[in-house]
Structures are given as structure tokens and as C-alpha cells.
Amino acid sequence: MIVGIDLAGSEKRPTGFCVLDGMRSKCYKLYTDKEIIENVERIKPKIVAIDAPLALP
């Protein structure tokens, strides 16, 4: 299982969160760091790929 995270520059905007499991994918919008951490800990992926913004919050 792989998780991809496209971080937003602020908790006011959504962060993209996608879970890849073989040929299946599920994508979500998350808003807080706590939501991101809780989901990664719950899913326990083998890989976490993070795309960080180039702007300050």
C-alpha cells in the first residue's frame, strides 16, 4: 500500500490524500496535520510520498 500526500500551504485549504492499493485508489481531502497523521498511522503504508508546497503558509 502507498500513500500520496499533496500538502496545502495552509489548514484553510485542503490537502490531497490518496491511497493506492494494487490497482485500486481512494482519494480524500484532509485539512489538519492531525487528520493526515491519524490516517497514515491507521493505514500503515509501505511508502508515503509527499509533495510539499513552494509557498509559506
PDB file of N, CA, C, O and CB in Angstrom:
ATOM      1  N   MET A   1       0.841  -1.169   0.000  1.00  0.00           N
ATOM      2  CA  MET A   1       0.000   0.000   0.000  1.00  0.00           C
ATOM      3  C   MET A   1       0.894   1.243   0.000  1.00  0.00           C
ATOM      4  O   MET A   1       1.927   1.280   0.668  1.00  0.00           O
ATOM      5  CB  MET A   1      -0.961  -0.008   1.218  1.00  0.00           C
ATOM      6  N   ILE A   2       0.481   2.248  -0.755  1.00  0.00           N
ATOM      7  CA  ILE A   2       1.221   3.505  -0.887  1.00  0.00           C
ATOM      8  C   ILE A   2       0.274   4.659  -0.605  1.00  0.00           C
ATOM      9  O   ILE A   2      -0.882   4.641  -1.028  1.00  0.00           O
ATOM     10  CB  ILE A   2       1.857   3.643  -2.306  1.00  0.00           C
ATOM     11  N   VAL A   3       0.768   5.667   0.112  1.00  0.00           N
ATOM     12  CA  VAL A   3       0.004   6.891   0.361  1.00  0.00           C
ATOM     13  C   VAL A   3       0.722   8.047  -0.318  1.00  0.00           C
ATOM     14  O   VAL A   3       1.938   8.193  -0.196  1.00  0.00           O
ATOM     15  CB  VAL A   3      -0.165   7.159   1.897  1.00  0.00           C
ATOM     16  N   GLY A   4      -0.037   8.866  -1.031  1.00  0.00           N
ATOM     17  CA  GLY A   4       0.482  10.089  -1.625  1.00  0.00           C
ATOM     18  C   GLY A   4      -0.192  11.282  -0.980  1.00  0.00           C
ATOM     19  O   GLY A   4      -1.414  11.306  -0.826  1.00  0.00           O
ATOM     20  N   ILE A   5       0.602  12.271  -0.601  1.00  0.00           N
ATOM     21  CA  ILE A   5       0.076  13.454   0.074  1.00  0.00           C
ATOM     22  C   ILE A   5       0.525  14.693  -0.685  1.00  0.00           C
ATOM     23  O   ILE A   5       1.720  14.893  -0.903  1.00  0.00           O
ATOM     24  CB  ILE A   5       0.544  13.512   1.559  1.00  0.00           C
ATOM     25  N   ASP A   6      -0.435  15.529  -1.089  1.00  0.00           N
ATOM     26  CA  ASP A   6      -0.145  16.807  -1.742  1.00  0.00           C
ATOM     27  C   ASP A   6      -0.509  17.896  -0.737  1.00  0.00           C
ATOM     28  O   ASP A   6      -1.659  18.324  -0.652  1.00  0.00           O
ATOM     29  CB  ASP A   6      -0.947  16.975  -3.112  1.00  0.00           C
ATOM     30  N   LEU A   7       0.492  18.333   0.021  1.00  0.00           N
ATOM     31  CA  LEU A   7       0.252  19.264   1.121  1.00  0.00           C
ATOM     32  C   LEU A   7      -0.216  20.630   0.640  1.00  0.00           C
ATOM     33  O   LEU A   7       0.297  21.174  -0.339  1.00  0.00           O
ATOM     34  CB  LEU A   7       1.505  19.421   1.945  1.00  0.00           C
ATOM     35  N   ALA A   8      -1.196  21.168   1.347  1.00  0.00           N
ATOM     36  CA  ALA A   8      -1.631  22.542   1.118  1.00  0.00           C
ATOM     37  C   ALA A   8      -0.718  23.453   1.933  1.00  0.00           C
ATOM     38  O   ALA A   8      -0.079  23.000   2.883  1.00  0.00           O
ATOM     39  CB  ALA A   8      -3.146  22.744   1.510  1.00  0.00           C
ATOM     40  N   GLY A   9      -0.652  24.712   1.578  1.00  0.00           N
ATOM     41  CA  GLY A   9       0.188  25.651   2.311  1.00  0.00           C
ATOM     42  C   GLY A   9      -0.456  26.145   3.592  1.00  0.00           C
ATOM     43  O   GLY A   9       0.173  26.864   4.368  1.00  0.00           O
ATOM     44  N   SER A  10      -1.727  25.761   3.824  1.00  0.00           N
ATOM     45  CA  SER A  10      -2.469  26.256   4.980  1.00  0.00           C
ATOM     46  C   SER A  10      -3.561  25.252   5.335  1.00  0.00           C
ATOM     47  O   SER A  10      -4.070  24.552   4.459  1.00  0.00           O
ATOM     48  CB  SER A  10      -3.078  27.663   4.696  1.00  0.00           C
ATOM     49  N   GLU A  11      -3.924  25.181   6.616  1.00  0.00           N
ATOM     50  CA  GLU A  11      -5.013  24.289   7.030  1.00  0.00           C
ATOM     51  C   GLU A  11      -6.372  24.801   6.560  1.00  0.00           C
ATOM     52  O   GLU A  11      -7.373  24.099   6.702  1.00  0.00           O
ATOM     53  CB  GLU A  11      -5.018  24.133   8.550  1.00  0.00           C
ATOM     54  N   LYS A  12      -6.423  26.001   6.008  1.00  0.00           N
ATOM     55  CA  LYS A  12      -7.679  26.532   5.464  1.00  0.00           C
ATOM     56  C   LYS A  12      -7.982  25.945   4.088  1.00  0.00           C
ATOM     57  O   LYS A  12      -9.123  25.982   3.628  1.00  0.00           O
ATOM     58  CB  LYS A  12      -7.615  28.063   5.376  1.00  0.00           C
ATOM     59  N   ARG A  13      -6.947  25.400   3.430  1.00  0.00           N
ATOM     60  CA  ARG A  13      -7.119  24.781   2.113  1.00  0.00           C
ATOM     61  C   ARG A  13      -6.926  23.274   2.254  1.00  0.00           C
ATOM     62  O   ARG A  13      -6.208  22.828   3.148  1.00  0.00           O
ATOM     63  CB  ARG A  13      -6.115  25.378   1.068  1.00  0.00           C
ATOM     64  N   PRO A  14      -7.551  22.489   1.391  1.00  0.00           N
ATOM     65  CA  PRO A  14      -7.452  21.032   1.541  1.00  0.00           C
ATOM     66  C   PRO A  14      -6.106  20.471   1.092  1.00  0.00           C
ATOM     67  O   PRO A  14      -5.486  20.958   0.146  1.00  0.00           O
ATOM     68  CB  PRO A  14      -8.554  20.363   0.759  1.00  0.00           C
ATOM     69  N   THR A  15      -5.681  19.438   1.798  1.00  0.00           N
ATOM     70  CA  THR A  15      -4.525  18.640   1.417  1.00  0.00           C
ATOM     71  C   THR A  15      -5.055  17.415   0.693  1.00  0.00           C
ATOM     72  O   THR A  15      -5.992  16.771   1.164  1.00  0.00           O
ATOM     73  CB  THR A  15      -3.646  18.243   2.663  1.00  0.00           C
ATOM     74  N   GLY A  16      -4.461  17.090  -0.453  1.00  0.00           N
ATOM     75  CA  GLY A  16      -4.859  15.883  -1.171  1.00  0.00           C
ATOM     76  C   GLY A  16      -4.209  14.663  -0.538  1.00  0.00           C
ATOM     77  O   GLY A  16      -3.016  14.675  -0.234  1.00  0.00           O
ATOM     78  N   PHE A  17      -4.985  13.620  -0.342  1.00  0.00           N
ATOM     79  CA  PHE A  17      -4.516  12.400   0.321  1.00  0.00           C
ATOM     80  C   PHE A  17      -5.033  11.218  -0.486  1.00  0.00           C
ATOM     81  O   PHE A  17      -6.244  11.024  -0.592  1.00  0.00           O
ATOM     82  CB  PHE A  17      -4.999  12.324   1.825  1.00  0.00           C
ATOM     83  N   CYS A  18      -4.132  10.431  -1.054  1.00  0.00           N
ATOM     84  CA  CYS A  18      -4.543   9.320  -1.914  1.00  0.00           C
ATOM     85  C   CYS A  18      -3.897   8.018  -1.437  1.00  0.00           C
ATOM     86  O   CYS A  18      -2.712   7.979  -1.105  1.00  0.00           O
ATOM     87  CB  CYS A  18      -4.167   9.602  -3.390  1.00  0.00           C
ATOM     88  N   VAL A  19      -4.699   6.964  -1.413  1.00  0.00           N
ATOM     89  CA  VAL A  19      -4.226   5.643  -1.012  1.00  0.00           C
ATOM     90  C   VAL A  19      -4.258   4.733  -2.237  1.00  0.00           C
ATOM     91  O   VAL A  19      -5.301   4.570  -2.869  1.00  0.00           O
ATOM     92  CB  VAL A  19      -5.097   5.054   0.152  1.00  0.00           C
ATOM     93  N   LEU A  20      -3.112   4.145  -2.568  1.00  0.00           N
ATOM     94  CA  LEU A  20      -3.022   3.199  -3.676  1.00  0.00           C
ATOM     95  C   LEU A  20      -2.828   1.803  -3.108  1.00  0.00           C
ATOM     96  O   LEU A  20      -1.898   1.557  -2.341  1.00  0.00           O
ATOM     97  CB  LEU A  20      -1.862   3.570  -4.647  1.00  0.00           C
ATOM     98  N   ASP A  21      -3.708   0.898  -3.489  1.00  0.00           N
ATOM     99  CA  ASP A  21      -3.639  -0.494  -3.039  1.00  0.00           C
ATOM    100  C   ASP A  21      -3.762  -1.374  -4.277  1.00  0.00           C
ATOM    101  O   ASP A  21      -4.868  -1.690  -4.718  1.00  0.00           O
ATOM    102  CB  ASP A  21      -4.767  -0.825  -1.978  1.00  0.00           C
ATOM    103  N   GLY A  22      -2.630  -1.763  -4.827  1.00  0.00           N
ATOM    104  CA  GLY A  22      -2.645  -2.506  -6.083  1.00  0.00           C
ATOM    105  C   GLY A  22      -3.156  -1.607  -7.198  1.00  0.00           C
ATOM    106  O   GLY A  22      -2.580  -0.551  -7.459  1.00  0.00           O
ATOM    107  N   MET A  23      -4.222  -2.013  -7.849  1.00  0.00           N
ATOM    108  CA  MET A  23      -4.817  -1.228  -8.935  1.00  0.00           C
ATOM    109  C   MET A  23      -5.965  -0.345  -8.448  1.00  0.00           C
ATOM    110  O   MET A  23      -6.615   0.318  -9.256  1.00  0.00           O
ATOM    111  CB  MET A  23      -5.317  -2.154 -10.035  1.00  0.00           C
ATOM    112  N   ARG A  24      -6.221  -0.327  -7.150  1.00  0.00           N
ATOM    113  CA  ARG A  24      -7.313   0.478  -6.588  1.00  0.00           C
ATOM    114  C   ARG A  24      -6.764   1.735  -5.928  1.00  0.00           C
ATOM    115  O   ARG A  24      -5.680   1.727  -5.345  1.00  0.00           O
ATOM    116  CB  ARG A  24      -8.129  -0.343  -5.567  1.00  0.00           C
ATOM    117  N   SER A  25      -7.525   2.802  -6.032  1.00  0.00           N
ATOM    118  CA  SER A  25      -7.125   4.046  -5.364  1.00  0.00           C
ATOM    119  C   SER A  25      -8.337   4.710  -4.731  1.00  0.00           C
ATOM    120  O   SER A  25      -9.462   4.585  -5.216  1.00  0.00           O
ATOM    121  CB  SER A  25      -6.442   5.014  -6.358  1.00  0.00           C
ATOM    122  N   LYS A  26      -8.082   5.415  -3.642  1.00  0.00           N
ATOM    123  CA  LYS A  26      -9.101   6.223  -2.971  1.00  0.00           C
ATOM    124  C   LYS A  26      -8.442   7.544  -2.620  1.00  0.00           C
ATOM    125  O   LYS A  26      -7.338   7.573  -2.077  1.00  0.00           O
ATOM    126  CB  LYS A  26      -9.685   5.502  -1.684  1.00  0.00           C
ATOM    127  N   CYS A  27      -9.122   8.631  -2.931  1.00  0.00           N
ATOM    128  CA  CYS A  27      -8.569   9.957  -2.659  1.00  0.00           C
ATOM    129  C   CYS A  27      -9.497  10.741  -1.750  1.00  0.00           C
ATOM    130  O   CYS A  27     -10.720  10.616  -1.820  1.00  0.00           O
ATOM    131  CB  CYS A  27      -8.331  10.728  -3.966  1.00  0.00           C
ATOM    132  N   TYR A  28      -8.893  11.549  -0.897  1.00  0.00           N
ATOM    133  CA  TYR A  28      -9.631  12.314   0.099  1.00  0.00           C
ATOM    134  C   TYR A  28      -9.079  13.732   0.178  1.00  0.00           C
ATOM    135  O   TYR A  28      -7.979  14.013  -0.296  1.00  0.00           O
ATOM    136  CB  TYR A  28      -9.561  11.627   1.478  1.00  0.00           C
ATOM    137  N   LYS A  29      -9.854  14.610   0.780  1.00  0.00           N
ATOM    138  CA  LYS A  29      -9.384  15.946   1.144  1.00  0.00           C
ATOM    139  C   LYS A  29      -9.276  15.983   2.661  1.00  0.00           C
ATOM    140  O   LYS A  29     -10.241  15.682   3.364  1.00  0.00           O
ATOM    141  CB  LYS A  29     -10.349  17.077   0.605  1.00  0.00           C
ATOM    142  N   LEU A  30      -8.115  16.346   3.163  1.00  0.00           N
ATOM    143  CA  LEU A  30      -7.899  16.493   4.598  1.00  0.00           C
ATOM    144  C   LEU A  30      -7.481  17.930   4.865  1.00  0.00           C
ATOM    145  O   LEU A  30      -6.954  18.596   3.974  1.00  0.00           O
ATOM    146  CB  LEU A  30      -6.824  15.483   5.125  1.00  0.00           C
ATOM    147  N   TYR A  31      -7.708  18.414   6.076  1.00  0.00           N
ATOM    148  CA  TYR A  31      -7.430  19.817   6.370  1.00  0.00           C
ATOM    149  C   TYR A  31      -6.384  20.046   7.454  1.00  0.00           C
ATOM    150  O   TYR A  31      -5.677  21.054   7.418  1.00  0.00           O
ATOM    151  CB  TYR A  31      -8.685  20.488   6.769  1.00  0.00           C
ATOM    152  N   THR A  32      -6.271  19.137   8.413  1.00  0.00           N
ATOM    153  CA  THR A  32      -5.346  19.386   9.520  1.00  0.00           C
ATOM    154  C   THR A  32      -4.195  18.376   9.529  1.00  0.00           C
ATOM    155  O   THR A  32      -4.303  17.277   8.985  1.00  0.00           O
ATOM    156  CB  THR A  32      -6.097  19.337  10.856  1.00  0.00           C
ATOM    157  N   ASP A  33      -3.101  18.780  10.157  1.00  0.00           N
ATOM    158  CA  ASP A  33      -1.967  17.865  10.323  1.00  0.00           C
ATOM    159  C   ASP A  33      -2.397  16.622  11.090  1.00  0.00           C
ATOM    160  O   ASP A  33      -1.956  15.513  10.790  1.00  0.00           O
ATOM    161  CB  ASP A  33      -0.801  18.566  11.054  1.00  0.00           C
ATOM    162  N   LYS A  34      -3.263  16.818  12.083  1.00  0.00           N
ATOM    163  CA  LYS A  34      -3.742  15.700  12.894  1.00  0.00           C
ATOM    164  C   LYS A  34      -4.464  14.671  12.024  1.00  0.00           C
ATOM    165  O   LYS A  34      -4.256  13.470  12.191  1.00  0.00           O
ATOM    166  CB  LYS A  34      -4.678  16.206  14.008  1.00  0.00           C
ATOM    167  N   GLU A  35      -5.309  15.128  11.096  1.00  0.00           N
ATOM    168  CA  GLU A  35      -6.012  14.210  10.193  1.00  0.00           C
ATOM    169  C   GLU A  35      -5.028  13.412   9.338  1.00  0.00           C
ATOM    170  O   GLU A  35      -5.195  12.209   9.140  1.00  0.00           O
ATOM    171  CB  GLU A  35      -6.981  14.988   9.289  1.00  0.00           C
ATOM    172  N   ILE A  36      -4.006  14.095   8.837  1.00  0.00           N
ATOM    173  CA  ILE A  36      -3.007  13.433   7.993  1.00  0.00           C
ATOM    174  C   ILE A  36      -2.282  12.350   8.790  1.00  0.00           C
ATOM    175  O   ILE A  36      -2.168  11.212   8.335  1.00  0.00           O
ATOM    176  CB  ILE A  36      -1.992  14.463   7.434  1.00  0.00           C
ATOM    177  N   ILE A  37      -1.799  12.702   9.967  1.00  0.00           N
ATOM    178  CA  ILE A  37      -1.055  11.756  10.807  1.00  0.00           C
ATOM    179  C   ILE A  37      -1.926  10.569  11.202  1.00  0.00           C
ATOM    180  O   ILE A  37      -1.482   9.424  11.119  1.00  0.00           O
ATOM    181  CB  ILE A  37      -0.526  12.458  12.065  1.00  0.00           C
ATOM    182  N   GLU A  38      -3.163  10.830  11.630  1.00  0.00           N
ATOM    183  CA  GLU A  38      -4.063   9.749  12.040  1.00  0.00           C
ATOM    184  C   GLU A  38      -4.317   8.773  10.895  1.00  0.00           C
ATOM    185  O   GLU A  38      -4.328   7.560  11.107  1.00  0.00           O
ATOM    186  CB  GLU A  38      -5.392  10.324  12.540  1.00  0.00           C
ATOM    187  N   ASN A  39      -4.521   9.287   9.689  1.00  0.00           N
ATOM    188  CA  ASN A  39      -4.784   8.416   8.543  1.00  0.00           C
ATOM    189  C   ASN A  39      -3.561   7.597   8.160  1.00  0.00           C
ATOM    190  O   ASN A  39      -3.690   6.410   7.860  1.00  0.00           O
ATOM    191  CB  ASN A  39      -5.241   9.239   7.353  1.00  0.00           C
ATOM    192  N   VAL A  40      -2.376   8.202   8.163  1.00  0.00           N
ATOM    193  CA  VAL A  40      -1.156   7.454   7.842  1.00  0.00           C
ATOM    194  C   VAL A  40      -0.923   6.364   8.887  1.00  0.00           C
ATOM    195  O   VAL A  40      -0.575   5.238   8.533  1.00  0.00           O
ATOM    196  CB  VAL A  40       0.071   8.405   7.767  1.00  0.00           C
ATOM    197  N   GLU A  41      -1.108   6.681  10.161  1.00  0.00           N
ATOM    198  CA  GLU A  41      -0.913   5.681  11.218  1.00  0.00           C
ATOM    199  C   GLU A  41      -1.933   4.548  11.118  1.00  0.00           C
ATOM    200  O   GLU A  41      -1.602   3.393  11.384  1.00  0.00           O
ATOM    201  CB  GLU A  41      -1.008   6.342  12.595  1.00  0.00           C
ATOM    202  N   ARG A  42      -3.157   4.865  10.739  1.00  0.00           N
ATOM    203  CA  ARG A  42      -4.208   3.853  10.621  1.00  0.00           C
ATOM    204  C   ARG A  42      -3.954   2.928   9.426  1.00  0.00           C
ATOM    205  O   ARG A  42      -4.138   1.715   9.529  1.00  0.00           O
ATOM    206  CB  ARG A  42      -5.585   4.529  10.484  1.00  0.00           C
ATOM    207  N   ILE A  43      -3.534   3.497   8.299  1.00  0.00           N
ATOM    208  CA  ILE A  43      -3.344   2.734   7.063  1.00  0.00           C
ATOM    209  C   ILE A  43      -2.048   1.927   7.083  1.00  0.00           C
ATOM    210  O   ILE A  43      -1.993   0.829   6.530  1.00  0.00           O
ATOM    211  CB  ILE A  43      -3.347   3.672   5.864  1.00  0.00           C
ATOM    212  N   LYS A  44      -1.000   2.467   7.719  1.00  0.00           N
ATOM    213  CA  LYS A  44       0.310   1.810   7.805  1.00  0.00           C
ATOM    214  C   LYS A  44       0.860   1.433   6.417  1.00  0.00           C
ATOM    215  O   LYS A  44       1.133   0.261   6.157  1.00  0.00           O
ATOM    216  CB  LYS A  44       0.206   0.553   8.681  1.00  0.00           C
ATOM    217  N   PRO A  45       1.022   2.428   5.530  1.00  0.00           N
ATOM    218  CA  PRO A  45       1.523   2.127   4.183  1.00  0.00           C
ATOM    219  C   PRO A  45       3.004   1.762   4.196  1.00  0.00           C
ATOM    220  O   PRO A  45       3.727   2.083   5.139  1.00  0.00           O
ATOM    221  CB  PRO A  45       1.296   3.320   3.257  1.00  0.00           C
ATOM    222  N   LYS A  46       3.446   1.086   3.133  1.00  0.00           N
ATOM    223  CA  LYS A  46       4.869   0.779   2.977  1.00  0.00           C
ATOM    224  C   LYS A  46       5.637   2.010   2.527  1.00  0.00           C
ATOM    225  O   LYS A  46       6.809   2.173   2.867  1.00  0.00           O
ATOM    226  CB  LYS A  46       5.069  -0.365   1.974  1.00  0.00           C
ATOM    227  N   ILE A  47       4.981   2.881   1.762  1.00  0.00           N
ATOM    228  CA  ILE A  47       5.609   4.092   1.230  1.00  0.00           C
ATOM    229  C   ILE A  47       4.668   5.272   1.433  1.00  0.00           C
ATOM    230  O   ILE A  47       3.457   5.151   1.249  1.00  0.00           O
ATOM    231  CB  ILE A  47       5.966   3.925  -0.277  1.00  0.00           C
ATOM    232  N   VAL A  48       5.238   6.419   1.816  1.00  0.00           N
ATOM    233  CA  VAL A  48       4.499   7.680   1.868  1.00  0.00           C
ATOM    234  C   VAL A  48       5.244   8.672   0.983  1.00  0.00           C
ATOM    235  O   VAL A  48       6.402   8.998   1.245  1.00  0.00           O
ATOM    236  CB  VAL A  48       4.358   8.219   3.350  1.00  0.00           C
ATOM    237  N   ALA A  49       4.578   9.153  -0.067  1.00  0.00           N
ATOM    238  CA  ALA A  49       5.158  10.149  -0.975  1.00  0.00           C
ATOM    239  C   ALA A  49       4.517  11.500  -0.666  1.00  0.00           C
ATOM    240  O   ALA A  49       3.292  11.615  -0.620  1.00  0.00           O
ATOM    241  CB  ALA A  49       4.941   9.749  -2.486  1.00  0.00           C
ATOM    242  N   ILE A  50       5.355  12.528  -0.453  1.00  0.00           N
ATOM    243  CA  ILE A  50       4.851  13.844  -0.057  1.00  0.00           C
ATOM    244  C   ILE A  50       5.298  14.894  -1.060  1.00  0.00           C
ATOM    245  O   ILE A  50       6.483  15.010  -1.372  1.00  0.00           O
ATOM    246  CB  ILE A  50       5.334  14.216   1.362  1.00  0.00           C
ATOM    247  N   ASP A  51       4.325  15.663  -1.565  1.00  0.00           N
ATOM    248  CA  ASP A  51       4.591  16.802  -2.442  1.00  0.00           C
ATOM    249  C   ASP A  51       4.338  18.049  -1.604  1.00  0.00           C
ATOM    250  O   ASP A  51       3.197  18.324  -1.231  1.00  0.00           O
ATOM    251  CB  ASP A  51       3.687  16.776  -3.754  1.00  0.00           C
ATOM    252  N   ALA A  52       5.382  18.798  -1.306  1.00  0.00           N
ATOM    253  CA  ALA A  52       5.262  19.973  -0.437  1.00  0.00           C
ATOM    254  C   ALA A  52       5.096  21.242  -1.266  1.00  0.00           C
ATOM    255  O   ALA A  52       5.633  21.338  -2.370  1.00  0.00           O
ATOM    256  CB  ALA A  52       6.495  20.096   0.480  1.00  0.00           C
ATOM    257  N   PRO A  53       4.353  22.221  -0.738  1.00  0.00           N
ATOM    258  CA  PRO A  53       4.170  23.487  -1.451  1.00  0.00           C
ATOM    259  C   PRO A  53       5.452  24.318  -1.464  1.00  0.00           C
ATOM    260  O   PRO A  53       6.321  24.158  -0.606  1.00  0.00           O
ATOM    261  CB  PRO A  53       3.036  24.290  -0.815  1.00  0.00           C
ATOM    262  N   LEU A  54       5.551  25.193  -2.436  1.00  0.00           N
ATOM    263  CA  LEU A  54       6.710  26.078  -2.536  1.00  0.00           C
ATOM    264  C   LEU A  54       6.427  27.454  -1.946  1.00  0.00           C
ATOM    265  O   LEU A  54       7.183  28.397  -2.178  1.00  0.00           O
ATOM    266  CB  LEU A  54       7.138  26.218  -3.987  1.00  0.00           C
ATOM    267  N   ALA A  55       5.351  27.570  -1.192  1.00  0.00           N
ATOM    268  CA  ALA A  55       4.971  28.846  -0.588  1.00  0.00           C
ATOM    269  C   ALA A  55       4.927  28.710   0.927  1.00  0.00           C
ATOM    270  O   ALA A  55       4.754  27.614   1.459  1.00  0.00           O
ATOM    271  CB  ALA A  55       3.604  29.326  -1.127  1.00  0.00           C
ATOM    272  N   LEU A  56       5.083  29.815   1.600  1.00  0.00           N
ATOM    273  CA  LEU A  56       4.934  29.828   3.053  1.00  0.00           C
ATOM    274  C   LEU A  56       3.452  29.846   3.394  1.00  0.00           C
ATOM    275  O   LEU A  56       2.652  30.387   2.631  1.00  0.00           O
ATOM    276  CB  LEU A  56       5.664  31.050   3.684  1.00  0.00           C
ATOM    277  N   PRO A  57       3.066  29.255   4.547  1.00  0.00           N
ATOM    278  CA  PRO A  57       1.644  29.243   4.934  1.00  0.00           C
ATOM    279  C   PRO A  57       1.072  30.635   5.105  1.00  0.00           C
ATOM    280  O   PRO A  57      -0.107  30.783   5.427  1.00  0.00           O
ATOM    281  CB  PRO A  57       1.461  28.470   6.218  1.00  0.00           C
TER     282      PRO A  57
END
